[in-house]
Amino acid sequence: MKYNKQLLITSLAAAIAGCGGGSSSQPPTNDNGSTPPTSNFEYVVSANYFSSCGEIIPQTEAMVVRHDNSGAVAAVYEADDEGNIAIDYAGVATYTMLSVGYWGETAYPRVHTYVDITADKIKNTRIIAEGFANEDSCECNNVTFDISNVPVASPMASVVVSTTTSADIFDINDTDGLAEAYVCRSIGGEWPDIALTLTSAQEEPAKTYYTAVLSDYSFDETVVVSDAELVRKVPFSVLNNNVNSDSSLRVSLRGRKDDWLHYADNVRVWDAAELSPSVPIFDTPETYIDAYNVEFDSLSSEGTDIQVSIYTGAEVTVPSTHTESLDLSLMSYDLFSQQVSTFFDDESYDLSALGADSVTVTMSGNDSFDDRLYFFQLTTPSEGSLAILDSLEIEGVDFPLSSNFNFDEEPASGYISLEAYDVQSTTDYLESLNSDDVTAYGIVYFDF
């Protein structure tokens, strides 16, 4: 295995960083240097941070670069004060989105290059930056709640807790009628809603789901959960699980609302036959269901020990009105593991035999102090190569970073991953991007 592209990526990031400073006031130019004509088309990409106390902060440093056919910079679109990036080009092009991430309190560049897409396929960027906000600007407290009135509470219940000011969920197992939720807010802000997903601790996997939202609560008295609602379910099955696996089959359930508030459960069984024949459809705008299996291995390359993880799964997002049965057919583990092997020989890939519509390659590197150096992603059709990076230029782009970065050292640790996605309802690359339809996928991680 080779890591020469690690240095290429850090060189790319260094070129992006430029000399720092503020944003240019010059309008983007066409390939011939002239000012582009006024366009009626506009697509807005957003970029923001999500702080440790749940504050959403616009990322004004973010920008999107559009490349011409030669890889040179054709146009630069910068974020406004609200973190919104307006793109006025309607055609197909290669884009690079640049943003700043935070590893603790250390800033680092995040780069995502999309090959041959339309602007509406660029993902909004919400970066979890727990060290970004000053801890003095947050306040937190515990809420105690009584779930004894919920039918699944007898004899014991399991509760999954989520809030609108946290990117995480946490499980409370085997409660005896009382439980606590830890909530935070920015000083002067509103205390968040608390979403509860309740199941019986005696059922594994769970068969009956109740949900509740706590909006009006105090920290001085116990809140009684009296309005929990039974969750509707639809028939569900998982197909094509790796029968030779030594690992469990896992199903992740998320009821999404406003990107962060969600009901949730994490199911784990050793055989697909052990799964419940039905799955909850939460009373939120959408329910996300992800079934997957993971295999672990290791290899040695040029004296470096490399840990390998291969995920094969399937996912789908459905609206709360969904009533039909759901059948998730996982991507073939054997075929995926065979197909991705060539990538680590010559850094190219052809995953069309898997039926893949798109591929995303990710590279992340840390220095010897475990601080993040960079995070880079490349999205292409099913056939591609890292060689495209040799032709892309960011020269002259003024990417305003708030810190000085050291790009001279090779990463001391990090990972490379390759993700293949096959949207079952289409074979078209553009149509498949950001689709909610049933999607089989394979992901391989190489940790070094």
C-alpha positions in Angstrom: 0.0 0.0 0.0 1.2 3.5 -0.8 0.7 6.7 1.1 2.2 9.2 -1.4 -1.2 10.8 -1.9 -1.2 11.8 1.8 1.5 14.3 1.0 -0.4 15.4 -2.1 -3.5 16.2 0.0 -1.5 18.2 2.5 0.1 20.1 -0.4 -3.4 20.7 -1.8 -4.5 22.0 1.6 -1.4 24.3 1.9 -2.2 25.7 -1.6 -5.8 26.4 -0.4 -4.6 28.1 2.7 -2.6 30.6 0.7 -1.5 33.6 2.6 -4.7 33.9 4.7 -6.4 37.2 5.1 -9.9 38.3 4.3 -12.2 37.5 1.5 -11.7 39.0 -1.9 -14.3 41.6 -3.0 -13.8 40.7 -6.7 -16.5 38.8 -8.4 -15.8 35.3 -9.8 -14.6 35.2 -13.4 -15.2 33.0 -16.4 -12.5 30.8 -17.8 -11.4 33.6 -20.1 -11.1 36.1 -17.2 -14.2 38.1 -18.0 -17.0 38.7 -15.5 -19.7 36.0 -15.9 -23.2 37.1 -17.2 -26.0 37.5 -14.8 -27.8 34.1 -14.2 -31.3 33.4 -13.1 -30.1 30.1 -11.5 -29.1 30.1 -7.9 -28.5 27.2 -5.5 -27.5 27.9 -1.9 -25.2 25.7 0.2 -25.0 26.3 3.9 -22.0 25.9 6.2 -22.1 26.2 10.0 -20.7 24.9 13.3 -22.6 23.1 16.0 -21.0 23.9 19.3 -20.9 21.9 22.6 -23.9 23.8 24.0 -26.0 23.4 20.9 -25.4 26.8 19.3 -25.5 26.9 15.5 -22.8 29.3 14.3 -22.5 30.4 10.7 -19.2 29.5 9.1 -18.2 32.6 7.1 -14.8 31.1 6.1 -16.4 28.4 3.9 -16.4 28.7 0.1 -17.0 26.6 -3.0 -14.6 26.5 -6.0 -15.8 25.6 -9.4 -13.2 24.0 -11.7 -13.1 24.2 -15.5 -12.5 21.2 -17.7 -8.7 21.5 -17.3 -9.0 21.6 -13.5 -8.3 25.3 -13.1 -10.4 27.7 -11.0 -13.4 28.9 -13.0 -15.3 30.6 -10.2 -15.2 31.1 -6.4 -18.3 31.4 -4.3 -17.9 32.7 -0.7 -20.1 32.3 2.3 -22.0 35.4 3.5 -22.5 36.4 7.2 -25.2 33.7 7.6 -22.9 30.9 6.2 -24.8 30.7 3.0 -22.9 30.1 -0.3 -24.9 31.1 -3.5 -23.9 29.3 -6.6 -25.1 30.7 -10.0 -24.0 28.0 -12.4 -26.6 25.5 -13.5 -24.4 23.1 -15.6 -22.4 20.0 -14.7 -18.9 20.8 -13.3 -16.3 19.6 -10.7 -16.6 21.5 -7.4 -14.4 21.7 -4.3 -16.0 22.8 -1.0 -13.6 24.3 1.5 -14.4 24.7 5.2 -12.7 24.8 8.5 -13.1 22.1 11.1 -12.1 22.1 14.8 -10.3 19.3 16.6 -10.8 20.4 20.2 -9.7 24.0 19.8 -7.4 23.4 16.9 -8.6 24.5 13.4 -7.9 22.3 10.4 -8.9 22.4 6.7 -11.8 20.3 5.4 -11.9 19.7 1.6 -14.6 17.9 -0.4 -14.2 17.6 -4.2 -17.2 16.5 -6.2 -16.5 15.3 -9.8 -19.0 16.1 -12.6 -22.0 17.2 -10.5 -24.6 19.9 -10.5 -24.5 22.4 -7.7 -27.6 21.0 -5.9 -25.6 17.8 -5.1 -23.2 19.7 -2.9 -24.0 18.8 0.7 -24.6 21.4 3.4 -21.8 21.4 6.0 -22.6 21.3 9.7 -19.4 20.7 11.6 -19.6 19.4 15.1 -17.1 21.7 16.9 -17.3 21.0 20.6 -14.3 23.1 21.4 -15.3 26.0 19.2 -17.6 27.8 21.7 -16.3 29.2 25.0 -17.3 26.9 27.9 -18.3 30.0 29.8 -21.1 30.6 27.2 -22.8 27.3 28.1 -24.9 26.2 31.0 -26.1 22.6 31.7 -28.3 20.8 34.1 -30.0 17.4 34.8 -33.7 16.8 34.3 -35.3 13.9 36.2 -38.3 12.3 34.7 -40.8 9.6 35.8 -41.8 7.0 33.1 -43.8 4.7 35.3 -47.0 5.5 33.5 -45.6 4.3 30.1 -46.8 0.7 29.4 -43.2 -0.6 28.6 -41.9 0.7 31.9 -43.1 -2.5 33.7 -41.1 -4.2 35.0 -38.2 -2.2 33.5 -37.7 0.1 30.5 -34.9 1.1 28.2 -34.8 4.8 27.2 -32.9 6.5 24.4 -32.5 10.3 25.1 -31.8 13.0 22.5 -32.0 16.8 22.6 -31.9 19.6 20.1 -28.6 20.9 21.5 -26.6 17.7 21.2 -25.4 15.7 18.3 -25.4 12.5 20.4 -28.0 10.2 21.8 -27.5 8.2 25.0 -29.1 5.0 26.3 -30.5 4.5 29.8 -31.0 0.8 30.4 -33.1 -1.0 32.9 -34.7 2.0 34.6 -36.9 1.5 37.6 -39.3 4.2 36.7 -37.0 7.2 37.1 -34.3 8.5 34.7 -32.2 11.6 34.1 -31.4 13.6 31.0 -28.4 16.0 30.8 -29.3 19.1 28.9 -27.3 22.2 27.8 -27.9 25.5 26.2 -26.0 28.7 25.3 -26.5 31.3 28.0 -29.6 33.4 27.2 -30.9 30.7 24.9 -33.8 28.3 25.2 -33.6 25.0 27.0 -33.9 22.2 24.4 -36.7 19.8 23.9 -35.9 16.3 25.1 -37.0 13.4 22.9 -37.5 10.0 24.6 -37.7 6.6 22.9 -39.0 4.0 25.3 -39.0 0.2 25.0 -39.2 -2.8 27.3 -35.8 -3.9 28.7 -37.2 -7.5 28.6 -37.5 -7.5 24.8 -34.3 -7.9 22.7 -34.8 -6.7 20.0 -37.6 -4.4 21.0 -41.1 -5.1 19.6 -43.0 -2.2 21.1 -41.9 1.5 20.9 -43.3 4.5 22.7 -42.1 8.1 22.2 -42.5 11.3 24.1 -41.2 14.9 24.0 -40.4 16.9 27.2 -40.7 20.7 26.4 -42.0 22.2 29.6 -39.8 21.0 32.5 -37.9 22.3 35.5 -34.8 21.2 37.3 -36.3 21.3 40.8 -39.0 18.7 40.4 -39.5 15.3 38.6 -41.3 15.5 35.3 -44.0 12.9 34.8 -44.2 11.4 31.3 -47.9 11.1 30.8 -48.4 11.5 27.1 -46.1 8.9 25.5 -47.4 7.6 22.2 -47.3 4.1 20.7 -45.2 4.1 17.5 -46.7 2.6 14.3 -44.7 -0.1 12.6 -44.4 -1.6 9.1 -43.2 -5.0 8.0 -39.4 -5.2 7.7 -36.7 -7.6 6.6 -32.9 -7.6 6.0 -31.6 -9.6 3.1 -28.1 -10.7 1.9 -26.4 -10.5 5.3 -22.9 -12.0 5.3 -23.7 -15.5 6.5 -20.0 -16.2 7.2 -19.6 -13.3 9.5 -18.2 -13.5 13.0 -19.8 -10.2 13.8 -23.4 -9.1 14.7 -26.0 -7.6 12.4 -26.9 -4.1 13.5 -29.8 -1.9 12.7 -29.8 1.8 13.5 -33.2 3.6 13.7 -33.5 7.4 13.8 -36.5 9.6 13.7 -35.2 12.9 12.4 -36.5 16.3 13.0 -34.7 19.6 12.2 -31.6 17.6 11.5 -30.8 16.9 15.2 -33.9 16.0 17.3 -34.6 12.4 16.8 -36.1 9.3 18.4 -33.7 6.4 18.1 -32.8 2.8 18.8 -29.8 0.6 18.1 -30.6 -3.1 17.5 -28.0 -5.9 17.5 -28.6 -9.5 16.7 -26.3 -12.4 15.6 -28.7 -13.7 13.0 -31.1 -11.8 10.7 -33.8 -14.3 11.7 -33.7 -12.8 15.2 -34.8 -9.4 14.0 -38.3 -8.2 14.7 -40.5 -8.7 11.5 -41.5 -5.0 11.7 -39.8 -1.7 12.2 -41.0 1.6 13.8 -41.9 4.6 11.7 -41.5 7.6 14.0 -43.9 10.6 14.0 -41.2 12.9 12.7 -40.7 14.3 9.2 -38.5 11.3 8.3 -37.3 7.9 9.7 -33.8 6.7 8.8 -33.1 3.0 8.9 -29.6 1.6 8.5 -28.8 -2.2 8.6 -25.1 -3.3 8.4 -22.5 -5.8 9.2 -18.8 -5.1 9.9 -15.8 -7.3 9.6 -12.3 -6.5 11.1 -8.9 -7.5 9.8 -5.3 -6.2 9.8 -2.4 -6.2 7.4 1.2 -4.9 7.3 2.6 -2.7 4.6 6.1 -1.2 4.4 6.5 -1.8 8.2 3.2 -0.2 9.1 0.4 -2.0 10.9 -2.9 -1.2 9.3 -6.3 -2.0 10.8 -9.0 -2.8 8.3 -12.8 -2.5 8.8 -15.3 -3.4 6.1 -18.9 -2.4 6.5 -21.6 -3.8 4.1 -25.1 -2.6 4.6 -28.2 -0.9 3.2 -30.1 2.3 4.3 -33.3 4.1 3.5 -35.1 7.3 4.6 -38.9 7.3 4.6 -41.5 10.0 5.5 -43.8 9.5 8.6 -46.7 8.7 6.2 -44.9 5.5 4.9 -47.0 2.4 5.2 -45.4 -0.2 2.8 -43.1 -3.0 3.9 -39.3 -2.3 3.9 -36.8 -4.8 2.5 -33.2 -3.8 2.9 -30.8 -5.9 0.8 -27.2 -5.4 2.0 -24.3 -5.1 -0.5 -22.4 -8.3 -1.0 -19.5 -8.6 1.4 -17.6 -11.0 -0.8 -17.9 -9.0 -4.0 -17.2 -5.6 -2.3 -14.1 -6.9 -0.5 -12.8 -8.2 -3.8 -13.6 -5.1 -5.9 -12.0 -2.6 -3.5 -8.6 -4.4 -3.4 -7.3 -2.7 -6.6 -7.7 0.7 -5.0 -4.8 0.1 -2.6 -2.6 -1.1 -5.5 -2.8 1.9 -7.8 -5.3 4.3 -6.1 -7.9 3.7 -8.8 -11.2 1.9 -8.6 -14.0 0.5 -10.8 -17.0 -0.7 -8.7 -19.5 -0.9 -11.5 -19.7 -4.7 -11.0 -21.3 -3.9 -7.6 -23.9 -1.8 -9.3 -22.4 1.2 -7.5 -23.7 4.6 -8.7 -21.1 6.7 -6.7 -17.9 6.4 -4.8 -16.5 8.6 -2.0 -12.9 8.4 -0.9 -12.0 10.0 2.4 -8.5 10.8 3.8 -7.9 12.1 7.4 -4.6 12.6 9.0 -3.3 13.6 12.5 0.1 14.8 13.6 2.3 13.3 16.3 0.3 15.2 19.0 -2.9 13.7 17.7 -4.1 17.0 16.3 -6.1 16.9 13.1 -4.0 18.0 10.0 -6.7 17.7 7.4 -9.9 16.0 6.3 -10.4 15.4 2.6 -13.2 13.7 0.5 -13.5 13.0 -3.2 -16.9 11.9 -4.7 -16.9 10.4 -8.2 -19.0 8.0 -10.4 -18.3 4.3 -9.8 -15.1 4.4 -11.8 -12.4 6.9 -10.7 -8.9 7.5 -9.4 -7.0 9.8 -7.1 -5.0 10.8 -10.1 -7.7 13.5 -10.8 -6.2 15.4 -7.9 -3.0 16.0 -9.9 -5.0 18.1 -12.4 -7.1 20.2 -9.9 -5.8 23.6 -9.0 -6.7 25.9 -6.2 -4.0 28.5 -6.9 -5.0 32.0 -6.1 -8.0 31.1 -3.9 -7.9 33.1 -0.7 -9.2 30.6 1.9 -9.1 32.6 5.2 -8.0 30.4 8.0 -7.7 31.6 11.6 -4.5 29.7 12.4 -1.2 28.9 10.9 -1.0 25.3 9.7 2.0 23.0 9.3 1.7 21.0 6.1 5.3 19.8 6.0 5.0 16.7 8.1 3.6 13.4 6.9 0.6 12.3 9.1 1.6 10.2 12.2 -1.8 8.5 12.1 -5.2 8.6 10.4 -7.3 6.6 8.0 -8.3 6.2 4.4 -11.8 5.0 3.5 -13.6 4.1 0.3 -17.4 4.1 0.2 -19.5 2.6 -2.6 -23.3 3.4 -2.9 -25.9 1.7 -5.1 -29.3 3.4 -5.1 -31.7 0.7 -6.0 -34.1 2.9 -7.9 -31.6 4.3 -10.4 -28.4 3.7 -12.3 -27.8 7.4 -12.9 -24.8 9.0 -11.0 -26.3 12.4 -10.5 -29.8 11.1 -9.6 -28.3 8.8 -7.0 -26.5 11.5 -5.1 -28.3 12.5 -1.8 -31.1 10.1 -2.6 -33.4 8.8 0.2 -34.3 5.6 -1.6 -33.1 2.2 -0.6 -29.3 2.2 -1.0 -26.9 -0.7 -0.6 -23.4 0.3 0.4 -20.0 -0.9 1.2 -17.3 1.0 3.2 -13.7 0.0 3.9 -11.6 1.8 6.4 -7.8 1.5 6.6 -6.5 2.9 9.9 -2.8 3.6 10.1 
